[in-house]
Amino acid sequence: MILEQYYIECLSHASYLIGDETTGRAIVVDPRRDITEYLDDAAKYGLTIEGVINTHLHADFVSGHLELVDAVGAWVGFGESADTEYPIRRLRHGEHVSLGTVDIEILSTPGHTWESISLLVRENPLAAPSAVLTGDSMFIGDVGRPDLANLADGTNTDLARAMYRTVHETLLMLPDSVTVMPAHGAGSSCGKNLSSELTSTIGEQRRTNPSVQPMTEDAFVALVTDGQPAVPAYFSTDVALNKSNRALLDQGRHIPALSPTELRTGLAEGIRVLDARTPDDFAAGHVRGSINVGFDGRFAETGGMVADIGGRIALITYPGQQQDAAMRLARIGSDNVIGYLTVDTDGTFPDTLTDLVRTAPRTEVVALDSLLSADAITLIDIRNPGEREDGVIAGAQPIPLAQLRSHLDDLPQDKPIVVYCAGGWRSSVAASLLRADGIENVSDLVGGYTAWIESSSTLVDSQELSSVTE
């Protein structure tokens, strides 16, 4: 049996190839849109991809099932309650999908969504199960959240109760030795406590996963409905795309370079310009109106928070990152990247754009307390609810980054705004977003909450030392 995992960090997304070496038959599970890697590996192993199974209608990325249908004529399978515009194979609980010798048993595992399924994989029909592909039902260290866009006719509580039964009546009934292979890892917005580990076992999750410990159903519902990350607005768009006969991704597409004049014209026409350089380089010099979404972070998901799916986008990147950056956006359905401009690490822009280049105001943690004491700023905490449970800076107004665009009209503008996150990456996104959307007097807190805590601790220690020596 061949069971390959494909993991991409910028979406914390795992997809899978399951193949039968004796028959050469294979399926792909939860694929992304750029499918070349699956096709290449299938060819390497002598496999024919005959089917695609999505464990649910994904919200955080656009699945590549239609690209695989186009490339190899595969059938598409979903849980039986899925609603799509294209023909699907409706997979029912207890049904077996055979690849010849390798056997895949369908488990209905609602909770994240109603149509959610898991795939129990055996080397042959008589063998003990070796792995379960849990989609967004069970993660390593957590379970899937019950409150995303594709809720059908249910409520968050209904889905949470369904998840309780999924965990305790289906997944935890499997042998401890079964390998758990989920669709997401740490950083995903599909849960709140996901581990950076990419696989585990049922036994290990039984022992260590806080969300699957013995508890009442009501306690479980309270646990999984509280403290979840804010939902990016593009999630509902991607659910709709995953239900529809959308346009296919050109697997060989190449995003063109933009001249300085073309970039200037695009800005004047209102396109979104995403600058994928580091926050420090962006602050040192950037094109007015651009938004800093660093390539080294959660570029795709964050890009979906600040730029509309389907909207025209131009990229500013370091040399060599431009095509990958465009592909990352395409994975969430942002296909309309019109081109790119590259800037070297020295930060030099073309001479014809120098009149548009600005520095970004930043606030150091040593200045923050005095600014707050003087009531001289509005402080915005853009972290997620679960992060704020670990502590906040007094006086901060909580608006998670994923919701910031929808709250622009609510922000007071009678004094400068300072935004902060955990470490400074997201706050650079937020500050540049606000400036791009017309709120000019905005800075980000360098180093974020982590730097503020460290500075506060140092200050307290110094004061205590002074009081002792006096």
N, C-alpha and C positions, 0 to 999 in steps of 0.2 A: 504494500500500500504506500502511496505517496500522499503526504499531507504537508503542504507548504504554507507558511504564514508570510504575508507581505504587510509590513508595517511602515506607515509614513508618520513622521513626528509632527508635522505642522497641523494635522487634523487628529492626531492620536488614533488613527484608524487602522484596523487590521482586517485584511481580507485573506481568502484561503483558496488553494487549489487541492482538490481531493481526486486522486487518480488510482485506477486499478491497473497494475503493471501486467497482469495476465491477459486482460482484454483490451487495454489501451483506451479505455473510456474514462472520462473525467467530467467533473463539474467545478464551477467557480462559485464561491460564496461571498456575498457582500462586496462585489468588485467596485473599484473606482473607475472613472471614465477613461483614463489613459491605460489601455488594456494591453499594451505591447509586452509587458513583463509576463503576463499570464500566457500569451500566445507563444512567446519565446520559450518559456519553461515547458509548456505542453509539447512543443516540437522537440526540445531536448530530451524529454522523457518518453517520446513516442506516443503521446496521448492525443486523443481527439476530444475537445471540449464539446459536450453535447447538451449541457444544461447549465443554467445559472439560478441559484437560489438566493433570494434576499430574505434575511431573517425577519425583516419588517420594512415598512416604508420609512426610509431614513430621512432625518430632518437636517443633519449637519453637513451633508455632502450629497452630490448628485451621483447616484449609482450608475455603474457602467453596463447594466444588463442590455440596454438597447444597442450599445456599441458591439457587444458580443453576439447579439442576434444578427447584426449586420455582417460581422466578420466571419462567423462560423455557423450561422443558422441555429443557434442554441434555443431550446425552450426556456421559458422563464417561470420559476416557481415562487410562490408566496404562501403564507398562511391563508387558510380558506376564507377568511373574512376580508381580505384585502380588496380594495376598490381601485381599479386601474382602467385606463382607456385602451390598453392593448391586451391581447390574449395572454392569459396566464394559466399555468398548471396549479390548481388549488390543492395544497398539501394539507392533509388531515392528520390529526393526532393518531399515532400508531401506524401510519402508513410507512412502507419501506420503499426507498429508492435504491435500486440495485445497479451497480456498475459492472456486474458480472460476479465477481467474488466479493468485493468490498460492498458492505451493506450500510445504508444510512437510514436510521429510523427517525421519523418526524415526531417531535414533542411539541405540543401546543403549550406555549409559555407566556400567556398574556400578562400585562402589567405595565411594561414600558409603552406598549400599544396593544390594541386588541388582537391584531393579526400576528403578533410576535410568535416566532417558533424557534426552537433549538434543534440542532442536528446531532444525533447520537451515532457515532461512527464505530463500526466493527470491521475487523480484518476479513471476516466471513460471517455469514448469518448465524453460525453456531458459536462463535467466539464471544468472550466477554467484551463489553464495550471498552474501547481504548481512549476515546476522546469525545467531548461534547462541545460543539460550537454554539455558544450561548447567545450570540448577537448582543443585544443590549439588555438582556434579562439578568444575567449574573456577570458582574465584572470581578476582577481581582481586587478584593477589598471593599466592594460595594455592590449595589444592585442598580438597575436602570431607574431613572426618575420617571414619575407617572404624569408629568404635566406639560409635555411638549405639544407641538402644534396639531398632530394627527390624533385627536382624542375621540373622533367619531361622536357617538351620542353619550359617552360616559363622562364622568367627572374625575377629578384628580383622586378623590377618595375611592371611587369605584375601581379605578385602575390600580391604586395602591393595595386594595384588598385582593384584587386578582393576583398581584405580584406576591403577596404573602402566601397564597395557595400555590403559586408557581414554585416558590422557593421551597416550601416545606412539604408539599405533596408530590412534587415532580423532581426537581433538581437534587435536593438533598436525599432523595430516595435512591440515587445512583451510588454505585460502589465508590469507596474512598479513593481507589486507585485511578479513577477516570480523570484524564487531563482536561482542565477547563481552558477553553480558547475563546475569549470574548472578541467583540468587534471594536472595542476601544480600550485605551490605556490612560495613564495620568494626563491631566490637562483637558480632557474632553468635557464639554458642557452637558453631556448626557448623564452625568452623575456627579457626586460631590467629593468622594473619597477614593478615587481610583488609584490603584497602585501603579508604579512604574514597571512592575513585573508584567511580562506579556503572556505568561501561562502559569497555571497552578494546578492543583488537583481538588477534587471534591472534598477529600479529607482535610486538606490544608485550609480550604475556605470554611469548612465546618468549624475548624478550630479558631481561625483568626479573623474572619470577615465579620465586622461588627453588625452588619445589616442582616445576617442570617442566623444570629444567635437565638436561642429560645426566648421568646417574648410573646405577649398577647398580640392579637391582630391589631387592636387599637394602638398599642405601643409602636408596632411596626409602621402603621399608617402615619402616626405622628413623626416618626423618625425620617421616613422617606419623603414626606411632603414639606419638611422644614429645612431651611438653609441651603436650598439648591442654587446653583449659579443662575444669574439673570439669563433669560433666553434671547439670543440674538434675533433681530427681526427677520433676517433672511431665512431662518429655519422654516417658517410657514411657506415661503416661496419654494424652497427645495423640496418640501413634501409635495407640493403641487406639481413640480417638475418630475418628481419620481413617479407620480401617478399618470403622467401624460405621455403622449407621443411627441416628445420634445425633439429639437434638432440634435443631430449627432455631433460629437466632437471630432474634428479633423485630427487624426492621430499624427500626421506629419506637419502640422501647421507651424509657421515661423512668423513671429511677431516682428514687424519692421522697425528699423531705427527711425526716430523723429529728428528732424532738423530743429534747431532752436526756434526758427520762425514757426514751424508747425506746432511746437509745444506752446509757444506764446499764443498762437491763434486758438488752440484748444482750450487754454485757460480762459481766454476771453469769451469762448462759447459755453463755458460752464462745465467742462469735463472734470472728473475727479482725477487729481494727480496724486498718486501714492508714491512716496519717497521711501524706499526700502532700506536705506542706510541706517546706521546705528543712531540712537538718540543723541550721542555726543557730536557726531559728525553733522547730523541734521541741525542741532542747535547752533553749531559754528557757522552754518550757512546753508540756506535752502531757498527754493523758489517760493515767493509769496503765493499763498493759496494752496500749497501742497500739504499733504497729511503724512505724518511719519508713521509708517507701519513697517517695523524692522523685519528684514528677511530672516533674521536669526531667531525670531519668536514664532508665535502662532499667526503666521502671515495670512493664511487663507481665511480662517475663521474671523480674524480681526478685520481683514479687508471687507468681509461681508457685513461687518457692523458699521463701517463708515462709508461704503459705496454701494449703491443699489445694484442688485442683480439685474443685468441687462443694460445698466448705464454705461456710458463711454468712460474708459479709464486710460490714463497714460501712466507709465512707470518711470521712475528715476531709480537706478540701481547702480551698484558697483559693476565693473566689467565682468561678464561671464555669468551673471545671475539673472539676466533679463528673461530668458526663455523659461527657466524654471519658475520664476515668479509668476509669469503669465499662466503657466500650467497649474500652479497651485490655486490661482483664482478660478481657472476653468473647472477644477474639481468641485467647486461649490456652485457652479453655474454661471460665473462671470466670464462670459466668452467674448465680451466686446472690448478687449484691450486693443487700443488703436496703434500702440507703438511704445517705444522706450527711448530714454536718453540715459547714457551712462556717465557717471562721475567718478573719477579716481579717488582713492583714499585721501589725497591731499585736499579734496573739497573744492577744486577749481572748476567753476562753471564756464561755459562758452562766453566770450566777451560780449556777445550780443544779448545775453541774458542778465548781465551784471546789474542792470537797473531794477531787476525783479528780485535779486537775492537779498535775503534778510537773515539776521540772526534771531534766535528764539530766546525770549526772556526765561530765566530759570531762577528758582528760589532755593537757596541753601538751607539746610536744616538749622544751622546756627542762628539764622535770622527769623525763623518761623515763630518762635514763642513771643518775641517782641512784637511782631506784626499782629499776632492774635490778641495779645494783651492790649494793644492800642486800637483794637477793632478796625484794623486798617485793610483787611482782606475778607473775602468770602472763600472759605475752604471747602473743597468738594472731595469726598472720598469715593473713588470709582471702583473700589474692590467689590467682590461678590459678597452676599450675605454671610456665607460660612466663614470667609476670611475675617469679617468684622467681629466675629465672636471671639477672636484672639486678642482684640483690643482695638481702640480707635483713638484718634486725636480729638480731644474735646472741642466741641464747636463745629465739627465737620458735618456737612450735609451729605448724606449717602445717596449717590446716583451711580449704579453700576455702569461700566463702560458700554455694555450692550444696550443700555436704555438711554444713553446720553443724548442721542440725536432727537429722541422724542420728547426731551425735556428742555430743549433750547429756549423756548419761550418762557419757561418758568425760572430761569436763572436770573438772579439780581445782578444788575450791571452798574450799581451806584458806587462800586469800589472794585479794585483789582481782584481777580479770581486766581486762586492757587489750587491745582488739582494734584492728588497723590494716589498712588497704588501701593503695591507691596515693595517693589524694587526699583521702579522708575521707567520700565519699558512701556507699560500701558498709559502712564500719565503723560508721556510724550505724545502718544497717539491722541489722547483726550485733549490736551492743550492745543495741539495743531489742528484738530478737528474743529474746536470752538473758534479758533482764529480764522480758519478757512470758511466757516459759516457766519462770519461777521462779528464775532465777539472778540475784539482785538486785545484787550488788556488781560491776558491770561498767561500764567507761567506754570511750570510743573515743578514739583518738589524733587530735587536731585536725590536719588537713592531711596525715595519713598518712605513708607512706614518703617521699614527695617532700619534705615539710616537714622530716622527720628528717634526710634527706641534706643539705638546704640548711643546716640548723642545725649539723650535724656539720662541714660544710665551713667554715662561719663560725667555729666554735669552733677548729678546727685552724688556720685562718689567723691567728686572734687569738693563739693560743699561740705560733705561729711568730714573729709580730711581736714578742711580749713577749720571747722568747728572744734575738732580734736586738738589741732596744733595751737589754736588760740587759747 
